[in-house]
Amino acid sequence: MAKRFRVAIYAPHFAEYSYRLAAGLARHCDVRLVLNRKDANQQWNLSWIPALAPFETRVRDLSIRRFGAIGLPSSFLDVLAFRPHIVHCHECPEYFSAGLMELLRLTSLPRVLTVHDAIPHSEGGSGTNSTEETLRNRMRAAATHITVHGHSCISDFRRASPNYQGDVTSSMHGVLMVPRADTAPVQPIEGRILFFGRMWAYKGLDVFLDAIDVLSKRGVRHHAIVAGRGPEMVRWHSRMAGMPTIETIDAYISAADTSALFQSAEVVALPYKDATQSGVLASAFGNRRPVVASATGGIPDVVTDGLNGLLVPPGDATSLTNALERVLTSKSLAARLTDGARETALGSLNWDRIADNLFASYRRIAA
């Protein structure tokens, strides 16, 4: 009798993403998921995520500052002792993640690497200093197969890593922060706009504030919530404090409250100046909310203008204002985009569909 196909997923970051992927893959094969304890505790409540088939999760301290002398070698053993047919890792510019990839390179195991940022963000992305750039290149060189989020990102990856000779394929970024199945949905509040996430400069908070100023001058009814932590919250604190239609949340938000926050918005704004993909976008669609987003990186691979959101040029506050005004003042448009967001979540961003496609790739790579 043939042994079941085995996949090991090593995820020092992206705990919720990896858990949802593992749950989808477990319908086809045996899965061992290795998570970082700190990341698993800080991200979504993993017990809320349904799994139709069982899989194994190992939680380790994968930080040199947090008992890494025990957790790191144990995590490597978790991967190797599983005797997987495929090892799937995330690109993280850290010594231990790069070290695992290079250790696996000494074996015959195929190594799949998910590259979240094919080209580093202008600020806050992996590879934004020389050390991270070196580690990123080491991981890519050790991979036998690369996955990126969207077909646009394939050309970005080839441009950033022209010496890579392996296959590069697109695997969509599935939904995140999906509420529990037994949770009653939260109805959107009229005029509410959500700007959510880690506040780095590339997210375009300054562009968003410019757009909110114009919405106020035009007399468009709105209430903007800026929720997240990061340098831009500090940089623009005084300006936001003087804008009466903006509410800031610079604090920890629980999993349940995060989902409710997304659902309470009529529209989610993503005015990124540059981006490869977006977990915030995946979370907006996961909570059935449309977006107004910059047409940059892999975002247009997910957002179809007029179907599940509106696309605007990056850095263009006027276009952002006009798009937000269209959604806030047209109930028919808002309803159509909301329906499109829900269909996208059930379709191309559905983790079972993503896992089906990845498993077919695994079998091909292993063969």
DOKEKOL-582756 format. One record per residue (C-alpha): residue number from 1; x, y, z. Coordinates in steps of 0.1 Angstrom, whole numbers. Layout:
N
<atom NUM <X Y Z>>,
...
END
This chain:
367
<atom 1 <0 0 0>>,
<atom 2 <14 34 -10>>,
<atom 3 <23 58 18>>,
<atom 4 <3 90 20>>,
<atom 5 <20 121 6>>,
<atom 6 <35 142 33>>,
<atom 7 <40 180 34>>,
<atom 8 <59 199 61>>,
<atom 9 <52 236 64>>,
<atom 10 <77 257 83>>,
<atom 11 <62 290 94>>,
<atom 12 <81 313 118>>,
<atom 13 <57 340 107>>,
<atom 14 <23 340 90>>,
<atom 15 <7 317 115>>,
<atom 16 <-30 322 104>>,
<atom 17 <-21 320 67>>,
<atom 18 <-2 287 73>>,
<atom 19 <-28 272 95>>,
<atom 20 <-55 278 69>>,
<atom 21 <-33 264 42>>,
<atom 22 <-25 233 63>>,
<atom 23 <-63 227 69>>,
<atom 24 <-69 228 32>>,
<atom 25 <-40 205 24>>,
<atom 26 <-50 180 50>>,
<atom 27 <-79 169 28>>,
<atom 28 <-53 155 4>>,
<atom 29 <-22 145 24>>,
<atom 30 <-5 143 58>>,
<atom 31 <6 177 70>>,
<atom 32 <30 188 98>>,
<atom 33 <29 225 105>>,
<atom 34 <57 241 125>>,
<atom 35 <47 275 140>>,
<atom 36 <65 301 161>>,
<atom 37 <49 303 195>>,
<atom 38 <51 341 197>>,
<atom 39 <35 345 162>>,
<atom 40 <8 319 169>>,
<atom 41 <-2 336 201>>,
<atom 42 <-3 371 186>>,
<atom 43 <-22 362 154>>,
<atom 44 <-58 350 148>>,
<atom 45 <-74 325 172>>,
<atom 46 <-63 293 154>>,
<atom 47 <-89 272 172>>,
<atom 48 <-116 291 153>>,
<atom 49 <-104 278 120>>,
<atom 50 <-123 248 108>>,
<atom 51 <-104 217 95>>,
<atom 52 <-122 189 77>>,
<atom 53 <-93 166 82>>,
<atom 54 <-68 164 110>>,
<atom 55 <-32 175 107>>,
<atom 56 <-3 179 131>>,
<atom 57 <9 213 146>>,
<atom 58 <42 218 164>>,
<atom 59 <46 251 182>>,
<atom 60 <82 261 190>>,
<atom 61 <100 291 203>>,
<atom 62 <116 302 171>>,
<atom 63 <134 333 183>>,
<atom 64 <170 335 195>>,
<atom 65 <157 358 223>>,
<atom 66 <131 333 234>>,
<atom 67 <146 299 242>>,
<atom 68 <157 296 206>>,
<atom 69 <186 273 216>>,
<atom 70 <160 247 222>>,
<atom 71 <132 256 198>>,
<atom 72 <152 262 167>>,
<atom 73 <170 228 165>>,
<atom 74 <137 211 176>>,
<atom 75 <119 228 148>>,
<atom 76 <144 216 122>>,
<atom 77 <140 180 136>>,
<atom 78 <103 184 134>>,
<atom 79 <107 189 96>>,
<atom 80 <132 163 89>>,
<atom 81 <118 135 112>>,
<atom 82 <84 139 94>>,
<atom 83 <101 125 63>>,
<atom 84 <81 148 40>>,
<atom 85 <79 146 3>>,
<atom 86 <78 184 2>>,
<atom 87 <90 212 26>>,
<atom 88 <71 245 22>>,
<atom 89 <87 276 38>>,
<atom 90 <79 313 40>>,
<atom 91 <105 338 29>>,
<atom 92 <116 356 61>>,
<atom 93 <148 375 63>>,
<atom 94 <161 357 94>>,
<atom 95 <191 336 100>>,
<atom 96 <173 305 112>>,
<atom 97 <148 305 83>>,
<atom 98 <177 309 58>>,
<atom 99 <196 283 77>>,
<atom 100 <168 257 75>>,
<atom 101 <166 263 37>>,
<atom 102 <203 258 33>>,
<atom 103 <203 227 55>>,
<atom 104 <175 212 34>>,
<atom 105 <195 220 3>>,
<atom 106 <219 193 14>>,
<atom 107 <191 167 11>>,
<atom 108 <171 156 -19>>,
<atom 109 <139 172 -5>>,
<atom 110 <121 196 -28>>,
<atom 111 <119 230 -12>>,
<atom 112 <89 253 -20>>,
<atom 113 <93 289 -9>>,
<atom 114 <65 314 -7>>,
<atom 115 <77 349 -15>>,
<atom 116 <54 374 0>>,
<atom 117 <72 405 -13>>,
<atom 118 <89 398 -47>>,
<atom 119 <103 433 -46>>,
<atom 120 <107 448 -11>>,
<atom 121 <84 476 -1>>,
<atom 122 <99 511 0>>,
<atom 123 <97 508 38>>,
<atom 124 <90 479 61>>,
<atom 125 <94 450 37>>,
<atom 126 <118 421 38>>,
<atom 127 <151 430 21>>,
<atom 128 <152 467 29>>,
<atom 129 <187 466 43>>,
<atom 130 <218 448 33>>,
<atom 131 <216 420 59>>,
<atom 132 <179 412 50>>,
<atom 133 <188 414 13>>,
<atom 134 <216 388 18>>,
<atom 135 <193 364 38>>,
<atom 136 <165 368 12>>,
<atom 137 <188 359 -16>>,
<atom 138 <202 329 3>>,
<atom 139 <166 316 8>>,
<atom 140 <157 321 -29>>,
<atom 141 <189 304 -40>>,
<atom 142 <181 273 -18>>,
<atom 143 <145 269 -31>>,
<atom 144 <136 245 -58>>,
<atom 145 <102 261 -65>>,
<atom 146 <89 296 -58>>,
<atom 147 <53 307 -53>>,
<atom 148 <41 343 -53>>,
<atom 149 <7 359 -48>>,
<atom 150 <-6 369 -83>>,
<atom 151 <6 366 -119>>,
<atom 152 <19 402 -118>>,
<atom 153 <43 392 -90>>,
<atom 154 <59 365 -112>>,
<atom 155 <75 391 -135>>,
<atom 156 <84 412 -104>>,
<atom 157 <102 382 -90>>,
<atom 158 <121 375 -122>>,
<atom 159 <132 411 -123>>,
<atom 160 <143 410 -87>>,
<atom 161 <160 376 -89>>,
<atom 162 <172 372 -125>>,
<atom 163 <196 344 -117>>,
<atom 164 <169 321 -102>>,
<atom 165 <165 291 -126>>,
<atom 166 <136 272 -110>>,
<atom 167 <99 275 -116>>,
<atom 168 <79 304 -103>>,
<atom 169 <41 300 -100>>,
<atom 170 <12 321 -87>>,
<atom 171 <-7 309 -56>>,
<atom 172 <-33 334 -43>>,
<atom 173 <-33 348 -8>>,
<atom 174 <-64 333 8>>,
<atom 175 <-88 351 31>>,
<atom 176 <-78 360 67>>,
<atom 177 <-95 371 99>>,
<atom 178 <-127 353 89>>,
<atom 179 <-151 353 118>>,
<atom 180 <-162 322 136>>,
<atom 181 <-190 303 118>>,
<atom 182 <-213 307 148>>,
<atom 183 <-208 345 150>>,
<atom 184 <-236 367 139>>,
<atom 185 <-225 391 111>>,
<atom 186 <-220 428 119>>,
<atom 187 <-239 452 97>>,
<atom 188 <-218 480 81>>,
<atom 189 <-222 515 95>>,
<atom 190 <-231 540 69>>,
<atom 191 <-202 562 59>>,
<atom 192 <-175 542 78>>,
<atom 193 <-141 538 61>>,
<atom 194 <-115 515 76>>,
<atom 195 <-77 520 72>>,
<atom 196 <-61 490 89>>,
<atom 197 <-27 475 94>>,
<atom 198 <9 480 103>>,
<atom 199 <15 517 97>>,
<atom 200 <45 519 74>>,
<atom 201 <51 548 50>>,
<atom 202 <43 526 19>>,
<atom 203 <8 521 32>>,
<atom 204 <-1 557 21>>,
<atom 205 <-16 570 53>>,
<atom 206 <-7 606 43>>,
<atom 207 <-25 600 10>>,
<atom 208 <-55 588 29>>,
<atom 209 <-55 618 52>>,
<atom 210 <-54 641 22>>,
<atom 211 <-85 623 7>>,
<atom 212 <-104 625 40>>,
<atom 213 <-97 663 41>>,
<atom 214 <-113 666 6>>,
<atom 215 <-143 644 15>>,
<atom 216 <-149 667 45>>,
<atom 217 <-147 698 23>>,
<atom 218 <-171 683 -2>>,
<atom 219 <-196 675 26>>,
<atom 220 <-196 638 20>>,
<atom 221 <-209 620 51>>,
<atom 222 <-181 597 64>>,
<atom 223 <-164 584 95>>,
<atom 224 <-129 571 90>>,
<atom 225 <-112 547 114>>,
<atom 226 <-74 544 113>>,
<atom 227 <-65 512 133>>,
<atom 228 <-29 499 137>>,
<atom 229 <5 505 151>>,
<atom 230 <37 518 135>>,
<atom 231 <58 548 127>>,
<atom 232 <32 565 106>>,
<atom 233 <8 566 135>>,
<atom 234 <34 586 154>>,
<atom 235 <43 608 124>>,
<atom 236 <7 618 117>>,
<atom 237 <-7 618 152>>,
<atom 238 <-11 655 155>>,
<atom 239 <-28 659 121>>,
<atom 240 <-53 631 128>>,
<atom 241 <-61 646 162>>,
<atom 242 <-72 677 145>>,
<atom 243 <-95 659 120>>,
<atom 244 <-130 655 135>>,
<atom 245 <-141 627 111>>,
<atom 246 <-111 605 120>>,
<atom 247 <-110 580 149>>,
<atom 248 <-77 564 157>>,
<atom 249 <-71 530 174>>,
<atom 250 <-35 526 184>>,
<atom 251 <-39 496 206>>,
<atom 252 <-41 458 206>>,
<atom 253 <-73 446 190>>,
<atom 254 <-86 411 198>>,
<atom 255 <-95 386 171>>,
<atom 256 <-132 390 176>>,
<atom 257 <-130 428 176>>,
<atom 258 <-108 428 145>>,
<atom 259 <-134 409 125>>,
<atom 260 <-162 431 138>>,
<atom 261 <-142 462 129>>,
<atom 262 <-138 450 93>>,
<atom 263 <-175 441 90>>,
<atom 264 <-186 475 105>>,
<atom 265 <-170 494 76>>,
<atom 266 <-188 502 43>>,
<atom 267 <-154 501 25>>,
<atom 268 <-118 494 34>>,
<atom 269 <-91 517 20>>,
<atom 270 <-57 505 8>>,
<atom 271 <-40 535 -7>>,
<atom 272 <-6 518 -9>>,
<atom 273 <22 536 -26>>,
<atom 274 <38 503 -36>>,
<atom 275 <29 467 -27>>,
<atom 276 <32 431 -37>>,
<atom 277 <1 417 -20>>,
<atom 278 <-19 425 11>>,
<atom 279 <-31 406 41>>,
<atom 280 <-54 435 48>>,
<atom 281 <-70 430 14>>,
<atom 282 <-75 393 21>>,
<atom 283 <-90 402 55>>,
<atom 284 <-114 428 39>>,
<atom 285 <-127 402 14>>,
<atom 286 <-127 375 41>>,
<atom 287 <-152 397 60>>,
<atom 288 <-172 404 28>>,
<atom 289 <-162 441 25>>,
<atom 290 <-152 458 -7>>,
<atom 291 <-121 480 -11>>,
<atom 292 <-107 511 -27>>,
<atom 293 <-72 502 -34>>,
<atom 294 <-41 513 -53>>,
<atom 295 <-34 495 -86>>,
<atom 296 <1 484 -77>>,
<atom 297 <19 451 -75>>,
<atom 298 <-4 421 -72>>,
<atom 299 <-34 440 -60>>,
<atom 300 <-50 442 -95>>,
<atom 301 <-47 404 -97>>,
<atom 302 <-73 403 -68>>,
<atom 303 <-93 435 -72>>,
<atom 304 <-113 438 -103>>,
<atom 305 <-123 474 -108>>,
<atom 306 <-161 478 -105>>,
<atom 307 <-166 442 -94>>,
<atom 308 <-153 438 -59>>,
<atom 309 <-137 472 -54>>,
<atom 310 <-124 502 -71>>,
<atom 311 <-88 507 -83>>,
<atom 312 <-69 541 -82>>,
<atom 313 <-34 552 -91>>,
<atom 314 <-10 549 -62>>,
<atom 315 <-2 582 -45>>,
<atom 316 <-32 600 -61>>,
<atom 317 <-53 615 -33>>,
<atom 318 <-78 631 -58>>,
<atom 319 <-86 597 -74>>,
<atom 320 <-88 581 -40>>,
<atom 321 <-112 608 -28>>,
<atom 322 <-134 603 -59>>,
<atom 323 <-135 565 -55>>,
<atom 324 <-144 567 -18>>,
<atom 325 <-171 592 -26>>,
<atom 326 <-186 569 -53>>,
<atom 327 <-189 541 -28>>,
<atom 328 <-202 562 0>>,
<atom 329 <-229 579 -20>>,
<atom 330 <-242 551 -42>>,
<atom 331 <-260 523 -24>>,
<atom 332 <-263 503 -56>>,
<atom 333 <-225 505 -62>>,
<atom 334 <-217 496 -26>>,
<atom 335 <-241 466 -28>>,
<atom 336 <-226 454 -61>>,
<atom 337 <-190 456 -47>>,
<atom 338 <-200 439 -15>>,
<atom 339 <-214 410 -34>>,
<atom 340 <-182 409 -55>>,
<atom 341 <-161 408 -24>>,
<atom 342 <-181 379 -10>>,
<atom 343 <-178 360 -43>>,
<atom 344 <-140 365 -44>>,
<atom 345 <-137 352 -9>>,
<atom 346 <-156 321 -18>>,
<atom 347 <-138 317 -51>>,
<atom 348 <-102 326 -59>>,
<atom 349 <-93 334 -22>>,
<atom 350 <-109 302 -8>>,
<atom 351 <-82 282 10>>,
<atom 352 <-95 248 -2>>,
<atom 353 <-92 259 -38>>,
<atom 354 <-57 273 -31>>,
<atom 355 <-47 241 -14>>,
<atom 356 <-60 220 -43>>,
<atom 357 <-39 239 -67>>,
<atom 358 <-8 238 -45>>,
<atom 359 <-12 200 -39>>,
<atom 360 <-12 194 -76>>,
<atom 361 <20 215 -78>>,
<atom 362 <35 195 -50>>,
<atom 363 <29 162 -67>>,
<atom 364 <44 175 -99>>,
<atom 365 <75 188 -81>>,
<atom 366 <80 156 -61>>,
<atom 367 <77 135 -93>>,
END
